[in-house]
Amino acid sequence: MKSVQKGFTLIELMIVIAIIGILAAIAIPAYQNYTIRAQVTEGSSLIGGLETAFDECYADHGTAAAPCATNQDLGINNTISGTYVSSVVFTAPGQITVTYGPNSNSNIDGGTVIWTAYSSANGDITWVCNDATSAQAALAGPPPLQLVNGGTAAASGSVYTTNPAYLPNICD
């Protein structure tokens, strides 16, 4: 009489454990990148008030230089910050720098993302995230864009140089 198997063999269990290990090795880094990207995205939501204030000032004065060059010029005297962002400030005419604080992942703690103002032919302001490559793509793409009058050319923030994959999709 044949005996009926009543469980898994050791080899079957080892195969299942190996498969779970492989899946975990793939999933954990992907999840960490996802978490960092979510933290970096907080910056893009916090710059909205500065963008709007700059857009109005630029429309009135036609320049990114004073009286439109700093948070104080735009009437924003309080510190703009969030859970992961320690500050959001104009660091150059037409350029907003988002700095990430100690609550953020250690890979971006103290890191920056830089947003630069560009204008279209009809005067609409578009904010381009971070590096000169993104800026060049925006300049060439429809509609063609140019640096705002009195503005500062795009610069790479440290988050871009740490790992461009951490940037939100809007920075692509």
C-alpha positions in Angstrom: 0.0 0.0 0.0 1.3 3.5 -0.9 1.6 6.1 1.7 0.0 9.5 1.0 2.2 12.5 1.3 1.0 14.8 4.2 3.1 17.9 3.8 5.8 19.6 1.9 9.3 18.2 1.4 12.3 20.1 2.6 13.3 21.0 -1.0 9.9 22.4 -1.7 10.1 24.7 1.3 13.6 25.8 0.4 12.4 26.7 -3.1 9.5 28.8 -1.7 11.9 30.6 0.7 14.3 31.3 -2.1 11.5 32.8 -4.3 10.3 35.0 -1.4 13.9 36.2 -0.9 14.4 37.1 -4.5 11.1 39.0 -4.5 12.0 40.8 -1.4 15.4 41.8 -2.8 13.7 43.4 -5.7 10.8 45.0 -3.8 12.6 46.6 -0.9 14.8 49.0 -3.0 11.9 49.9 -5.3 9.8 50.8 -2.2 12.6 52.9 -0.8 12.9 54.8 -4.0 9.1 55.3 -4.0 9.2 56.6 -0.5 12.0 59.1 -1.3 10.2 60.3 -4.4 7.1 60.9 -2.3 9.1 63.0 0.1 10.7 65.0 -2.8 7.3 65.6 -4.3 6.3 67.5 -1.2 8.6 70.3 -2.4 6.7 70.7 -5.7 3.5 71.2 -3.8 4.9 73.8 -1.4 6.3 76.0 -4.1 2.8 76.8 -5.5 2.4 80.0 -3.4 5.8 81.4 -4.4 5.1 80.6 -8.1 1.8 82.4 -8.1 3.3 85.5 -6.2 6.2 85.6 -8.7 4.0 85.2 -11.7 1.9 88.2 -10.6 5.0 90.3 -9.8 6.6 89.4 -13.1 3.4 90.3 -15.0 3.4 93.7 -13.2 7.1 94.5 -13.5 8.4 92.5 -16.4 11.5 91.3 -14.6 12.6 88.5 -12.3 15.0 90.9 -10.5 13.9 93.2 -7.7 11.1 93.8 -6.8 10.4 90.1 -7.6 13.7 88.4 -6.6 13.1 87.2 -3.0 10.4 85.8 -0.7 10.3 89.2 1.1 10.0 91.1 -2.2 6.9 89.1 -2.8 5.4 89.7 0.6 6.2 86.2 2.0 7.9 86.8 5.3 7.2 83.5 7.0 9.3 80.4 6.5 7.7 77.9 4.0 8.4 74.4 5.2 6.7 71.0 5.4 7.2 67.6 7.0 10.2 66.7 4.8 11.1 70.2 3.5 13.0 72.6 5.7 12.8 75.7 3.4 11.4 77.0 0.1 13.1 80.2 -0.9 14.1 82.3 -3.9 17.9 81.9 -4.0 18.4 83.8 -7.2 16.1 85.9 -9.5 13.5 83.6 -11.1 14.8 80.5 -9.2 13.2 78.7 -6.2 15.3 76.3 -4.1 13.6 73.6 -2.1 15.8 72.2 0.7 15.0 68.9 2.4 15.3 68.6 6.2 16.1 66.1 8.9 12.7 64.3 8.7 13.4 63.3 5.1 15.2 60.1 4.1 19.0 60.3 4.8 19.6 60.2 1.0 18.0 63.6 0.5 18.5 65.2 4.0 20.0 68.6 3.3 19.5 68.1 -0.5 18.0 70.6 -2.8 15.8 70.7 -5.9 15.9 73.9 -8.0 13.0 75.3 -10.0 13.7 77.9 -12.7 11.1 80.2 -14.3 10.8 80.3 -18.1 8.3 82.2 -20.2 6.5 81.3 -23.5 6.0 83.7 -26.4 2.6 84.8 -25.0 4.1 85.5 -21.5 3.0 82.4 -19.6 5.4 81.4 -16.9 6.5 77.7 -16.8 8.6 76.4 -13.9 11.2 73.8 -15.0 12.6 71.5 -12.4 16.3 71.2 -11.7 19.0 70.5 -14.2 20.1 72.1 -17.4 19.1 69.0 -19.5 15.4 69.4 -18.4 15.7 73.1 -19.1 17.0 72.5 -22.6 14.2 70.1 -23.4 11.7 72.7 -22.2 13.3 75.4 -24.3 13.1 73.3 -27.4 9.6 71.7 -26.8 6.3 73.1 -27.9 5.8 75.8 -27.0 9.4 77.1 -27.1 10.4 78.7 -23.8 13.0 81.3 -22.9 14.5 82.3 -19.6 12.4 85.0 -17.9 13.8 88.6 -18.2 16.3 89.1 -15.5 16.2 85.4 -14.5 18.9 83.0 -13.6 19.8 80.0 -15.8 18.8 76.5 -14.6 21.1 74.8 -12.1 21.3 71.2 -10.8 20.2 70.7 -7.2 22.0 68.1 -5.1 19.0 65.7 -5.2 19.5 65.5 -9.0 23.2 64.7 -8.6 22.6 62.2 -5.8 20.1 60.2 -7.9 17.8 61.6 -10.6 15.4 58.8 -10.0 14.4 60.5 -6.8 12.9 63.5 -8.6 9.2 63.6 -9.2 7.8 62.9 -12.7 7.3 66.6 -13.4 11.1 67.0 -13.4 11.5 64.6 -16.4 
